[in-house]
Structures are given as structure tokens and as C-alpha cells.
Amino acid sequence: MESFPSELLWTVGSAVGFGLFWVALCRGIAWLSGWRALARAWPARGLGGSGQTWRFQSAQMRYATNYNGCLTFAASPYALRVSAWWIFVAHPPLEVPWSQITARTARITLLPFLKQPFMVLTFAGVPGVPMRITPRLAGRLVQASGEQLAIAPAPEA
């Protein structure tokens, strides 16, 4: 019974330590990926209105940071809204007007004979922060934007 206070202290200290570690990790990933730069440029303000939503989506951003199945994309005729699961602190929702987004097709070579297509979204005013998404999601965004988002073809190599 004498060890109860020390066990409680150790448990509480571990939980607090893990919480601080998680917040620091999420902040580091948000900075590394460029999410923080996008959030500063286009914080969610509710301007997008209602539109279509796709949950459990994936994207790859700067320095090969991956958001696998934890993003929600919402598109309206006015803007694209991207948000991460609530557990990913330091990742506030983004709301980018379509006029600030350009898209292009690209391919990554997995093997010499296998090239995987993907789409790259770039954002005006925030250079060097690409968002790579699947062609299927990109097609949905083009349709939901009312064709305001146009996808440029991949340059021939």
C-alpha cells in the first residue's frame, strides 16, 4: 500500500509526458509538411459553404510526409477545405479558394516498368508546399469545383 502514491505519480507523469510528446510531434510534422504555412495563409473561415465531402483520404506533402487515411476533403463551388483528424493537434483546417490552387498530373517511377500516376496541388503564395493526391480524388475535386480546378497534363519526359 505504501507504493500507491509513487505508482500514481509515475502514471500521471507518464500520461502528461506522452501528451507533451504527442503535441511536439504533431507540431513538428505540421511544420515539416508545410501544413502550418498553408494554415497561416488560408485558415478555415467557413466561406466554402456546403458541398461534397470525402473522408478518410490520403495525401503526401513536402519532404515525403504522409497523411494516410486521416484527412477529410470538402469541396464547394467556392473553396477546398482540408482537415485532419482531431487527434492531430497543430493541424487546423485549411480553406483555400479555387483561384489559389493549380493542379498537374505527375508520375512516380516505382520500378523501371511501373509508373504510378498522382496529382499535385500547388497553392499560390505558399511556394514549395505541394499536396499529392490520387487521380480519383482529383477528379472528384474538379467536378465539385464546377470545373474551376483544371488539371494540367504531365510534361513529357
C-alpha positions in Angstrom: 0.0 0.0 0.0 3.0 2.3 0.5 3.8 2.3 -3.2 0.4 3.7 -4.2 1.5 7.4 -4.3 4.6 6.7 -6.3 2.7 4.5 -8.8 0.0 7.2 -9.2 2.7 9.8 -9.6 4.5 7.7 -12.2 1.3 7.0 -14.1 0.2 10.7 -14.1 3.7 11.8 -15.1 3.8 9.3 -17.9 0.5 10.4 -19.3 1.5 14.1 -19.1 4.8 13.3 -20.7 3.2 11.3 -23.5 0.7 14.2 -24.1 3.6 16.7 -24.4 5.5 14.4 -26.7 2.4 14.0 -28.9 1.8 17.7 -29.2 5.5 18.3 -30.0 5.5 15.5 -32.6 2.3 16.9 -34.3 3.7 20.4 -34.3 6.9 19.1 -35.9 5.1 17.2 -38.6 2.8 20.2 -39.3 5.9 22.4 -39.8 7.9 19.9 -41.8 5.0 19.1 -44.2 4.1 22.7 -44.8 0.6 22.4 -43.2 1.4 25.2 -40.8 2.3 27.5 -43.7 -0.9 26.7 -45.5 -3.0 27.2 -42.4 -1.4 30.6 -41.9 -2.2 31.6 -45.5 -5.7 30.1 -45.6 -7.3 29.4 -42.2 -10.8 27.9 -42.4 -13.3 30.7 -42.2 -16.5 28.9 -43.2 -16.6 30.7 -46.6 -16.8 27.5 -48.6 -20.5 26.8 -48.0 -21.9 23.4 -48.3 -20.6 20.9 -50.8 -19.3 17.4 -51.1 -17.2 15.7 -48.5 -14.7 12.8 -48.8 -13.5 11.3 -45.5 -10.5 9.0 -44.8 -8.5 10.4 -47.7 -4.7 10.4 -48.0 -2.2 13.0 -49.2 1.6 13.4 -49.3 3.1 16.7 -48.7 6.6 18.3 -48.5 9.6 16.1 -47.5 7.5 12.9 -48.1 5.3 13.5 -45.1 2.2 11.3 -45.4 -1.3 11.7 -44.2 -2.7 8.3 -44.8 -6.4 7.9 -44.4 -6.7 10.7 -41.9 -7.8 13.7 -44.0 -11.2 15.0 -44.9 -11.6 16.9 -48.2 -14.6 19.1 -48.7 -15.3 20.9 -51.9 -17.8 23.6 -52.8 -18.0 25.9 -55.8 -16.1 28.4 -53.7 -13.2 26.7 -52.0 -11.4 23.5 -51.0 -11.4 22.6 -47.3 -9.0 20.1 -45.9 -8.9 18.9 -42.3 -7.1 16.3 -40.3 -8.5 14.1 -37.6 -9.0 15.9 -34.3 -6.2 13.8 -32.7 -3.6 15.6 -34.9 -3.2 18.7 -32.9 -1.4 21.6 -34.6 -3.2 20.8 -37.9 -6.0 23.4 -38.1 -8.4 23.1 -41.1 -7.4 24.8 -44.3 -9.9 26.5 -46.7 -8.3 27.6 -50.0 -10.2 29.3 -52.7 -10.1 27.5 -56.1 -8.4 30.5 -57.7 -5.4 29.9 -55.5 -4.9 26.2 -56.4 -3.3 24.8 -59.5 -3.1 21.1 -60.3 -1.0 19.0 -62.6 -0.5 15.3 -63.4 2.7 13.7 -62.4 4.1 10.2 -62.2 6.4 8.5 -59.8 8.5 5.6 -61.1 8.2 2.7 -58.7 10.1 0.3 -60.9 11.6 0.9 -64.4 8.5 -0.6 -65.9 5.9 0.7 -63.5 4.9 4.4 -63.2 2.3 5.4 -60.7 0.2 8.5 -61.6 -0.8 11.1 -59.0 -1.9 14.7 -58.9 0.0 17.6 -57.4 -1.9 20.5 -56.0 0.1 23.7 -55.5 -1.0 26.8 -53.7 -0.4 30.4 -54.8 1.6 32.4 -52.2 3.0 29.3 -50.5 5.7 28.0 -52.8 7.3 24.7 -52.1 4.4 23.1 -50.3 2.8 20.6 -52.7 0.0 18.3 -51.9 0.0 15.0 -53.8 -3.4 13.2 -54.1 -4.8 10.3 -56.0 -6.2 10.9 -59.5 -9.6 9.6 -58.3 -9.8 12.3 -55.6 -8.6 15.0 -58.0 -11.3 14.1 -60.5 -13.9 14.4 -57.7 -12.5 17.8 -56.8 -12.6 19.0 -60.4 -16.2 18.1 -60.6 -17.2 19.5 -57.2 -15.4 22.8 -58.0 -17.6 23.3 -61.1 -14.6 22.9 -63.3 -12.7 25.8 -61.6 -9.9 23.4 -60.8 -8.2 22.3 -64.1 -5.6 19.6 -64.2 -2.6 20.3 -66.4 -1.1 17.3 -68.1 2.2 15.9 -67.0 5.2 17.2 -69.0 6.6 14.7 -71.4 9.9 13.3 -70.4 
